Amino acid sequence: MRRSPRRLPDAAVLIRNVEVEGRAGTDLRIGPDGRIREIGPRLPGEAHVEGRGGALLPGLHDHHVHLTALAADAASVRVGPADVRGREGLGAALRSGPPGEWVRATGYHESVAGDLDRWVLDTLVTDRPVRVQHRSGAMWFLNTAALRAAGLGGDGRLWRQDERLRRLVPPVRLELERLGRRAARRGVTGFTNADPRPAPGLRRTLSVLPQRLTVMGLDSPVKILLDDATLPAPHDLAARIGTARPRRVAVHCVTRVQLLVTLLALEEAGPVEGDRVEHGAVIPVETVSWIRRLGLTVVTQPHFPVERGREYAAEVHPDDRAHLYRCRSLAEAGVALAAGTDAPFGTDDPWAVMRAAATREDGESVTPEAALRFFLGRPERPSVPRRLTVGEPADLCLLHVPLREALDALSAETVRAAYVAGRPITS
């Protein structure tokens, strides 16, 4: 882009000698309004950031994440398959806190120690209240001490009762500042929080983060959570979608039947640009053209078949295994595609998600370039990569290395700095 001959106002930031969309030796000036003011070779100016030839990208955006749950992870015990083994290991992990104090454990899967309920947990821990979250995020398991402390009864298995638990159990310290700094060091400049029912005051709670925020339900899209046990008829789901209009919807689909009901409902209600299928865990091949015709965007987790491959091989129905978390086949069919980490239910590192997407061995791998684009989209149009052009918000990810080297590594180690509206957010 040609440099303007007129003198420009003092810039907030001038970044020199970076690679921008394949053009090496480029300078980029950010105006006081936080938008890109000028791009070109050897721009005038004195105070500047020296890019040393590294690539300058749009900042990464995690299109599906659960921020308060992720922030609470710092105060939680990890009890997933990669963390503990067997009942003995699970019990040791749950007993690691001081007696009498609440223990919050996350990431549990039946492959660790089988099914849980209050009585199983009581055999492991009796001297403190314990609550254990299933890896899916859908179920909490409480021991007897926890049930008594919360004024609850039953078998200790609480399905989709996060809102109720928030009122009954002690609050957990949310390490949001730490979360924001960690994400910034990975080049993340934006999040889409995907909780189906945002807690009161959530936007205010999250405002301490330096990243830009989209909060589903408060902002568009509206999250619609589906479970097989309470699955609505397509006509009823279509009516629910209609009440959300003119806002877009993001429908949680992790089973074949959830996807089919969603497609039927959107067919009846009429899709709008930006409607999303969240996860797309099982997408039968015969539905791919239907998804494309409706113009839906699939926001998926391409890393799950890599992170959970052993469990999926043992638990997923054979008819569904060939259809898990499609990537390449959707892209080749022209389906709009983006990704989110789904943290804390998966890794919170988008670069790890990219590596997984590029190295899958099930025929669904994509190129490193395509994997990077999964996190470059706009919040409202996740599949459309942002570009560094004059007038755009200066939400940037500066790398230590040229793009080619970064694509070979797909590692957060290549990130040097991140900027939101031209302001550095990396510490």
N, C-alpha and C positions, 0 to 999 in steps of 0.2 A: 504494500500500500504506500502511495506517495506521501512524503512529509509535507505538511502544510507550511507555506512560506511565512505565515504570520507568526508573531511571537505568542507563545502560549502562556497561560498563567502558571505559577509555580506548581509543579506536580507533587502529589503526595508521595509517589514512589517512581523511580526510574530504574528499570531492570535492564542491565546491559549484557550483550553477548550471550544470548540464549538461542535455542533452536525452537522456532515457532512453526508448527505445521510443516516440518521438513526444511524450513529456511534457516540455515545456520547463520551465526553472526548478526542476529536481529536484536534490536532494542525495543522495549515496550514501556510506554509512559502511562502512568495511572493518574488521573486527575483527582482533585480534592473531593469530588463527588463519589469516589470509589469505583468509577467506571474507567474502562480502557480509553485513553485519550488519543494515543498515537502509536503506530507501529512502523518501524522502518530501520534502516541501517544507520548507525552512528548518530543517534538523536542528540541534540544539544542538551546540556545539563551537567551539573557538577556532582552533587550528592546523589549516590546511586548504589544499587546492589549489583555486584559483579556476578554474572551468571556462569562464567567460566565454561561456556559451551554446553551447559546442561539443557535438557529439554524443558520447556515451559508449557504446561498443560492446563486445561480447565481443572479446577479442583474436583476431586472425586466426590460423588454423592452416593451414599448408601440408601437405596430405594426401599428397603424393608428392614427395620430394626426396632427393637423394643428397649428404649433408652433407660427407663427407670429400672427395669429388671436387670439390664446390663450393669447399671451403676451399682445395684445392690449385690452384684456378684462378688465384689471385693469383701463383703461382710458374710459371705456364704462359704460353705464347705462343698467342694466339688466331689460328686460321688458317681460320675458316669463311668462307662466301661473302660475309658482310658485312664481313670483315676484310682479306682479301687477294684478289688476282685473278691467275690464271695461274701458270705455273711460276716465272716470274721473281719475282713477288711472294711466292710461297710460299718460294722459296729465300732471299730477302732476310730474311723473317721468321725462318726457321730458323737463319740465320747471325747473328742479332742478339745471341746470347750470347757469352761469352768462349770462345776456342778450347779444346778439350779437355774442357769441362764439358758435362754432360748437358743436353739441351734437351727439355723436355716441351711438346708442342703439342696443342691440343684444338680440337674443333669442326669438323674437316675433313669436307668433302663433295666428291664427285667433280666437281661443277660448278666447283670451284676450278681443278683441274689434272689431272683424269682419275684413273684407278686408280693406286694406290700399291703399291710393294713395295720390297724392299731396294735393287734396282738403280735404280729411279727416284729414290729418295731419295739414293743415292750420287752421282747426277749433280748433285744440288743441294748436298749437304753431305758432306764427307769428313773434316774436321778435328775432329769432335766426335760423340759418340753422340747420336742423335736418335730419339725415339719420338713418334709422332703418333697421336692417338686420333680415330677416326671419330665423326661427330656423333651416331650412334646409341648410342655407348658400347660397342658389341659388339666392335669390332676395334681392335687396335693395329698400327701399321706401324713397323718398326724398320729403320734403315740398318745397313750392315755393321759400322760401329764400335760401334753399340749391341748388336748380336747378339754380337760378340766379347766385349765388356765383361760381358755377361750370361751368357756361356758357352752360347749358343744357336746353332743353325744354321737351315737352311731359307730360305724366300723372304722372311722378315721380316714375314709377315702372321700375327698371333696372334689367333685368334677366341675370345672368352670366356675369356681367360687372365689376368684381373686378379689372381687369387690367386697364380698362379705368378709374375707379374711383381713383385708386392710383395716376394717373397723374393729376387729377382735384381737389382733395380735400386736405386739409392740412394733413400732416403726423401725425400719432398718436404715442405717445411715447410707445415704446415696452419695457415692464418690463421683459426682458429676464433673467436678473440675478435673479430676484425674482422668476420667473418661475422655473429656474434651481435649486435653493435652495429648493423650495417647493417639487419638484419632487424627489430630492435627499433624503429629509426627509421621503419620502414614499418608498425608496429603488429602485428608477428608475435610471438605469445606461445607458439607451439607448432609442432613439426615431427613428421611421420612419415617416418622414414628408410626408404627403399624398396630398399636393397641386397638382392639375392637371397640372398647368403651373407655375413652380417656378419663382418667381420674380427675376429680375436681381440682382446679388450679394447676393442671399439668403444664400448660404453656408457661406459666410463671415459674414453676419448678425448673423447667428446662432452660429458662432464659439465661442461666449462668453459663451455658455452653457458648463457645465462640463461633460455632458453626451456624449456618442458616438452617431453619427448621420448617418442616411441613408436618403438621400433626393431623393424621387421618381422623375424620369425624369433626374436628374443629375447622380444619381446612378441607378442601377437596383433594383427593377422593374420600368418600364415605366408606369405611371398612364394614363389610358384611361377613360375619363369621358363620360358617356352616359346620355342623356335626352330623354324622350319619344317623345317630339315634334320634335327633330332633329335626331331621331334614324337612323343610317345607315342600309343598307341592310347587311345581314350576309356576303355576298361576299366582300363588301366594307370594313367591319370591319376586315375581314380576311386579306385583303391587307394591312390595316393599321398595324395590328399585325405583318405582314411579314416585314414591314419597321423597326420595333423595334428590330427584331432579330439581333444578338443572345441573346439580353437581354430579361429578363422575362417581362411579362406584369401584371398589376394589374388593372382589369376592374371594374369600379364602377357600381354596380347592385343593384338598390333599388326597382325595379318593376319586375313583372313576365316576361313581354316582354323583358326587358333589359337582364335578365338572359338567356332567350331562344335564343336571337340573339347572345349573347356572346358564348354560348355553340356551336351553329352552326358554328360560325366564328372560334372558336378554333379547332373544328373538321376539318374544311377545312384547316386552316393554319398549324395545327399540334402543339400540346402543347409541352412545354419544362418544365423540372422539375423546380418548383418554380413559375409557373404561378398562379395568384391569382384572386379570386372573392372577391372584396371589399364589405363589408356590408352583402350581401346575405340577404337583407331585406325580400324578398319573395322567398322561395325555395319550389316549389310544390313537393310533395312526389315523383312523377314520374320522377323528374330530379335528385334525389339523387344518384342513381346508375350511371347515366351519368356523374355526377361530379366526382365520384370516378374513373370511367373508364378513364377519361381524366387526372387523377392524379392532380387535382387542389387543392389548399389550399383555404379554405374559412376563411377570416379574418373578423370576425363579431363583433357586438356590443350587447352582450347578455343582457345588462342593459336597452336597449331602451324599450322593452315591460314593464319593471317595471317603468322606469321614465315617460313613455308616455302612460301608459295603458289606461287612461281615453280618451285621444284624439284618440288613435288607435281604441278603441271600438266604437267611434262615427263616425270615418272617413274612416277606412280601409274597403274595400269591404268584405262582409261576406265570399266570396270564398277564400280570402287571409288570413283571421285572423288565421287560423290553421297552417299557413306556415311562420309566422313571426320570423325572427332571430333564426332559428333553432340552437340548440346546441346538446342536448343529442341524438336526432335522427341521426344527422350527424356523431357524434362520434361512435355510435353503428353500423352505416353502413360502418365504416372504412374511412370516409372522413377526410382528414387532416384539422385541425381546430386550429385557434388562435384568439386572440382578440386585439382590440385597443379601446381606449376610444372615439375616434372621437372628442375629445375636440377641441374647446369650444362648439361644438354642443351637447355634453354630458358631464358628469362629467369628470374631469381630474384626478380623484383618481382611479388607477387600483384596489385597494382593494375594493372599492365600486362596481366596475364592477364584481369582483369575488363574492362578497356577493350576488349581484343580480343573477348571473349565478347559484349560489348554492341554491337559495331560490325561483326560479320561480315556479309558480303554474299552468303552462300551459302544464306540461308534458315534458318540455325541460330543466329542471334543471339538473345540473351535480354535481358530488361530489366536495367538497372543494379542494381535491388534483387536480382534473381535471381543476377546475377554476384557480388554481395557475399556472398550466402548460401553460395556455393560454398566460402568460406573461413571460415565461422562454425560449422561442424559440430564435434561431438565427435570425438576421435580414433577411438573405437570405433564411432561412428555418424555418419560424415562428412556425410550428407545431412540430418541433424536439427540445425538451428541452435541454438546455446546461447542462453540468455536471461539477462538480469541480474535475478536473483531472490534473495531472502534465502536464505542457506545455500549458494549456489553459490560455487566458487572465484573469487576476484577477479582473474581474468586479463582485463585490460581494454585497450582501445584508445581513447584520448582524442583527439578531433579538434579542430582550430582552429575548425571551422565546423559549423553544423547539418547534419543528415543530408542534407537535400535538396540543399544545395550540394555536399556530398561526392559524392553520386551523380551530379551533373552533371559533376563533374571526374574521378572515379575516379582519383585521383592520390595518391601517397604524400606529396605536399606538404601534404595536408590533415591529416596525422598530427602531433599535438603530443607525445604521450607514450604509453608502454606500461607495463603493470604485470603482474607474475606473482605470484599469491598476495598481492596488495596492495603488492608491493614494486616501485618504479619501476626499469625496466631500461634506459630510454633515457638516454644520457649527454649 
